[in-house]
Amino acid sequence: MVGGVVTESCLNSLGVGKGNAIRLWCIDPNNPHNEMVVFTPIAVEVPKNGDLIWWSGDTIMWTAEDLSFVDRKIEKVGDSFDPRTEDMKP
């Protein structure tokens, strides 16, 4: 899975000396049992619940739930991972 619908966005520590980032938790709309987490730097505007994101490399593409914009680029920090099986830090 390389994207999905955001179900949670919150501030998360990246570890000692690494600062903070926004954790985006999302589910695959075609398979709600498939969940992934990805991180983005703290910004004025970040994806919120219901928005659609997908990622590749160091970029997250973001589409607003109301389609007011499509494929807005934001930075990705670290790797994506299944939050149910791995540590919550990138």
ZALOFI-566390 format. One line per 10 residues: number of its first residue (from 1); their letters; for each residue x, y, z of N, C-alpha, C, O. Coordinates in steps of 0.1 Angstrom, whole numbers, plus 5000, padded with zeros to 4 digits. Layout:
BEGIN
NUM = a = X:Y:Z:X:Y:Z:X:Y:Z:X:Y:Z  ...
This chain:
BEGIN
1 = mvggvvtesc = 5008:4988:5000:5000:5000:5000:5009:5012:5000:5018:5013:5008  5006:5022:4991:5014:5034:4991:5004:5046:4992:5007:5057:4986  4994:5045:4999:4985:5056:5000:4971:5051:5006:4969:5039:5008  4963:5061:5008:4950:5058:5014:4943:5070:5019:4947:5082:5017  4932:5068:5026:4924:5079:5032:4930:5081:5047:4931:5072:5054  4933:5094:5050:4938:5098:5063:4927:5095:5073:4916:5100:5072  4931:5088:5084:4921:5086:5095:4926:5093:5108:4918:5095:5117  4939:5097:5108:4944:5104:5120:4956:5112:5115:4965:5107:5108  4957:5124:5120:4970:5132:5119:4973:5138:5132:4964:5145:5138  4985:5136:5137:4989:5142:5150:5004:5144:5151:5011:5138:5143
11 = lnslgvgkgn = 5008:5152:5160:5022:5155:5162:5028:5143:5168:5023:5136:5177  5040:5140:5164:5047:5128:5168:5062:5131:5169:5068:5138:5161  5069:5126:5180:5083:5128:5182:5090:5118:5172:5086:5107:5171  5101:5123:5166:5109:5115:5158:5121:5108:5165:5128:5100:5160  5122:5111:5178:5132:5106:5187:5142:5117:5192:5141:5128:5187  5150:5113:5201:5159:5123:5208:5167:5130:5197:5174:5123:5189  5167:5143:5198:5175:5151:5189:5170:5152:5174:5177:5158:5166  5159:5145:5171:5154:5145:5157:5142:5154:5155:5138:5156:5143  5137:5160:5165:5125:5169:5164:5112:5162:5163:5111:5150:5167  5102:5169:5157:5089:5164:5156:5084:5164:5142:5090:5171:5133
21 = airlwcidpn = 5074:5156:5139:5067:5156:5126:5053:5153:5128:5048:5149:5139  5045:5154:5117:5031:5150:5117:5030:5136:5112:5034:5133:5101  5024:5128:5121:5021:5114:5117:5008:5113:5110:4998:5117:5116  5008:5108:5098:4995:5106:5090:4992:5091:5090:5000:5083:5084  4981:5087:5096:4977:5073:5096:4966:5071:5086:4957:5079:5086  4967:5062:5077:4957:5061:5067:4954:5046:5064:4961:5037:5068  4942:5044:5058:4937:5031:5055:4935:5030:5040:4932:5041:5033  4936:5019:5034:4933:5016:5020:4917:5016:5019:4911:5008:5025  4911:5025:5011:4897:5025:5010:4891:5012:5004:4879:5009:5006  4899:5004:4997:4894:4992:4991:4896:4980:5001:4891:4969:4999
31 = nphnemvvft = 4904:4982:5011:4907:4972:5021:4909:4978:5035:4921:4981:5038  4899:4981:5042:4901:4988:5055:4909:4982:5065:4912:4988:5076  4913:4969:5063:4922:4962:5072:4937:4965:5069:4946:4962:5077  4939:4972:5058:4953:4976:5054:4955:4990:5058:4950:5000:5053  4964:4992:5068:4967:5005:5074:4982:5008:5072:4991:4999:5072  4985:5021:5070:4999:5025:5069:5001:5039:5076:4991:5046:5077  5013:5042:5080:5016:5054:5086:5028:5060:5078:5037:5053:5073  5027:5073:5076:5038:5081:5069:5039:5094:5077:5030:5099:5083  5051:5100:5077:5054:5112:5084:5056:5124:5074:5062:5122:5063  5052:5136:5078:5055:5148:5071:5060:5159:5080:5056:5159:5092
41 = piavevpkng = 5068:5168:5076:5073:5179:5085:5061:5187:5090:5050:5188:5084  5063:5193:5101:5052:5202:5107:5051:5214:5097:5061:5220:5093  5038:5217:5093:5036:5228:5084:5023:5235:5088:5015:5230:5096  5020:5246:5081:5008:5254:5084:4996:5245:5080:4986:5246:5087  4997:5238:5069:4986:5231:5064:4990:5216:5062:5000:5214:5055  4983:5207:5068:4986:5193:5066:4973:5185:5063:4963:5190:5066  4974:5173:5057:4962:5165:5055:4954:5163:5067:4960:5161:5078  4941:5162:5066:4932:5160:5077:4924:5147:5074:4924:5142:5063  4917:5143:5084:4909:5131:5083:4900:5132:5071:4893:5142:5069  4899:5121:5063:4891:5121:5051:4899:5125:5038:4894:5121:5027
51 = dliwwsgdti = 4910:5132:5039:4918:5135:5028:4925:5122:5022:4927:5113:5030  4928:5123:5010:4935:5111:5003:4950:5115:5001:4953:5126:4996  4959:5106:5005:4973:5108:5002:4979:5095:4995:4974:5084:4997  4990:5097:4988:4998:5086:4983:5012:5092:4982:5014:5104:4982  5022:5083:4983:5036:5087:4983:5045:5079:4975:5042:5067:4972  5056:5085:4972:5067:5079:4964:5080:5086:4967:5080:5099:4967  5090:5079:4971:5103:5086:4974:5101:5095:4986:5096:5090:4997  5105:5107:4985:5104:5117:4996:5092:5127:4994:5093:5138:5000  5082:5123:4986:5071:5132:4984:5058:5125:4987:5056:5113:4984  5049:5132:4993:5035:5128:4996:5026:5136:4987:5028:5149:4986
61 = mwtaedlsfv = 5017:5130:4979:5007:5137:4971:4995:5137:4979:4991:5127:4985  4988:5149:4980:4976:5151:4988:4965:5156:4981:4966:5167:4974  4953:5150:4982:4941:5155:4976:4931:5157:4987:4928:5148:4995  4925:5169:4987:4915:5172:4997:4902:5164:4995:4898:5161:4984  4896:5160:5006:4884:5152:5006:4873:5159:4997:4865:5152:4990  4872:5172:4998:4862:5180:4990:4866:5183:4976:4860:5190:4969  4878:5178:4972:4884:5180:4959:4887:5194:4956:4887:5198:4944  4889:5203:4966:4892:5217:4964:4906:5218:4958:4909:5228:4952  4914:5208:4959:4927:5207:4953:4931:5192:4951:4926:5184:4958  4939:5189:4941:4943:5176:4938:4958:5175:4937:4964:5184:4931
71 = drkiekvgds = 4964:5165:4943:4978:5162:4942:4987:5174:4946:4996:5177:4938  4985:5179:4957:4994:5189:4963:5006:5182:4969:5004:5172:4976  5018:5187:4966:5030:5180:4971:5034:5185:4984:5034:5197:4987  5037:5175:4993:5043:5178:5006:5054:5168:5008:5055:5158:5002  5064:5172:5017:5075:5164:5020:5072:5152:5028:5064:5153:5038  5078:5140:5025:5077:5128:5033:5090:5127:5041:5101:5129:5036  5089:5123:5054:5100:5120:5063:5101:5106:5066:5091:5100:5071  5112:5099:5063:5114:5085:5067:5106:5076:5058:5101:5080:5047  5104:5064:5063:5097:5053:5055:5083:5052:5060:5080:5055:5071  5074:5047:5052:5061:5043:5056:5061:5029:5062:5071:5022:5060
81 = fdprtedmkp = 5052:5026:5071:5052:5013:5077:5038:5010:5083:5029:5019:5084  5036:4997:5086:5023:4993:5092:5024:4995:5107:5032:4990:5114  5016:5005:5112:5017:5009:5126:5013:4998:5136:5016:4999:5148  5007:4988:5131:5002:4977:5140:5014:4967:5143:5013:4959:5152  5024:4967:5134:5035:4958:5136:5049:4964:5138:5058:4956:5141  5050:4977:5136:5063:4983:5137:5063:4995:5147:5053:4999:5150  5075:4999:5150:5077:5011:5159:5070:5023:5153:5070:5024:5140  5066:5032:5161:5059:5044:5156:5068:5055:5152:5063:5067:5150  5081:5053:5150:5090:5063:5146:5097:5059:5133:5099:5048:5130  5099:5070:5124:5105:5066:5111:5119:5062:5112:5125:5059:5101
